[in-house]
Amino acid sequence: MTRREVYSDMEETLGLVPSFFKIVPDSTLEQDWQAFKNIQLAEGVVPNKYKELVGLGIAAATKCRYCALFHTHVAKMLGATDEEIHEVLRYAGNSALWSVWLNGNQVDYDEFKDELHRIGEYLTAKAERAELQKAAM
């Protein structure tokens, strides 16, 4: 596609050509736009509202104000509440805290992996017991 054709598709999709796309080189414009459109905008297995909330968590963790603005705005357009946004940001912050803690202390990865597996087995068995008790009532 020519730059004009890509711009026409952007205008059809977004109502305008975002300025940040105007500085993308000709050699990658079409691929960058298609990736953006398919990953950021298209419906997929994960509903777009959830993808935007994930994007917001990532934006907050990476401290990208452009992405935070974009993902907050789109998440709200898709029905995200302030409460959902706040929860996602708390989750992202807590996850970042534990990432710093685990990596900074160089916690043994294999031990961590083993413990995670054991926790999974315990929780699965616990849920199965609860289902059996519920069915018996």
NORFEN-V930787 format. One record per run of one state. SS is the DSSP state (@ for helix, = for strand, . for the rest). FROM is the first residue (numbers start at 0). TO is the last residue. If there is no record, write none. Layout:
SS & FROM & TO
SS & FROM & TO
This chain:
. & 0 & 1
@ & 2 & 13
. & 14 & 17
@ & 18 & 21
. & 22 & 24
@ & 25 & 40
. & 41 & 46
@ & 47 & 61
. & 62 & 63
@ & 64 & 76
. & 77 & 80
@ & 81 & 103
. & 104 & 107
@ & 108 & 135
. & 136 & 136
